[in-house]
Amino acid sequence: MIRVQYFARYREALGLDGEQLAWNASLASLDDLRQHLLTRGGAWEVLAEQNLMCARNQELCSLDEALEDGDEVAFFPTVTGG
């Protein structure tokens, strides 16, 4: 099982703050997971943004980070300060 959380405007666009997905060996990286979610179409296209940030088990990482059964993944937009 993989727990996926969506933050900020991703949560707003998708209408949910998170979900659990069954583990699938084809999801070898966070980008594989993101591509899988993008196949849902519609609002899910928000995850196609180039500046998307992600974390695996509460540690910032890149989309090429390996994904394993039991991981928690978070997707969130970049944050700007001022």
Buried (B, 14 or more C-beta within 10 A) or exposed (E): EBBBBBBEEBBEBBEEEBEEBEEEEEBEBBBBBBBBBEEEEEEBEBBEEEEBBBBBEEEEBEBEBEBEEEBBBBBBBEEEEE
